[in-house]
Amino acid sequence: MKKINPIILISMVLIGGFFAFKVMSFLGCYVRLEDAEKCWKLTAW
C-alpha cells in the first residue's frame, strides 16, 4: 500500500469528525424538538 501523507490524513480525520459532529447535533436536536427546519438552522453553519 502507498503511504498517506500525515498532514492529509490528519485533515481528513478532522473534516470527517466535523461532519460527524454536525450530523449527530442535528439528530439530537431533531429527537428533542421534532422540527427539522428549526434544527437545520441551529446546526448548519
C-alpha positions as CSV (number, residue, x, y, z in Angstrom):
1,M,0.0,0.0,0.0
2,K,1.0,3.5,-0.7
3,K,1.8,5.6,2.4
4,I,-0.6,8.5,3.1
5,N,0.9,11.9,3.9
6,P,0.3,12.5,7.6
7,I,-0.9,16.1,7.1
8,I,-3.6,14.8,4.6
9,L,-4.6,12.0,7.0
10,I,-5.0,14.5,9.9
11,S,-7.0,16.9,7.8
12,M,-9.3,14.0,6.6
13,V,-9.9,12.9,10.2
14,L,-10.7,16.5,11.3
15,I,-13.1,17.1,8.4
16,G,-14.8,13.7,8.9
17,G,-15.1,14.4,12.6
18,F,-16.6,17.9,12.0
19,F,-19.3,16.5,9.7
20,A,-20.0,13.6,12.1
21,F,-20.4,16.1,14.9
22,K,-22.8,18.2,12.7
23,V,-24.9,15.1,11.9
24,M,-25.1,14.0,15.5
25,S,-26.0,17.5,16.6
26,F,-28.8,17.6,14.1
27,L,-30.1,14.2,15.0
28,G,-30.0,15.0,18.7
29,C,-31.9,18.3,18.1
30,Y,-34.4,16.6,15.9
31,V,-35.2,13.9,18.5
32,R,-35.8,16.6,21.1
33,L,-37.7,19.2,19.0
34,E,-39.1,17.1,16.1
35,D,-38.8,20.2,13.9
36,A,-36.3,19.6,11.1
37,E,-36.2,23.1,9.7
38,K,-35.5,24.7,13.1
39,C,-32.8,22.2,13.9
40,W,-31.2,22.7,10.4
41,K,-30.9,26.4,11.2
42,L,-29.4,25.7,14.6
43,T,-26.8,23.1,13.4
44,A,-26.0,24.3,9.9
45,W,-23.3,27.0,9.9
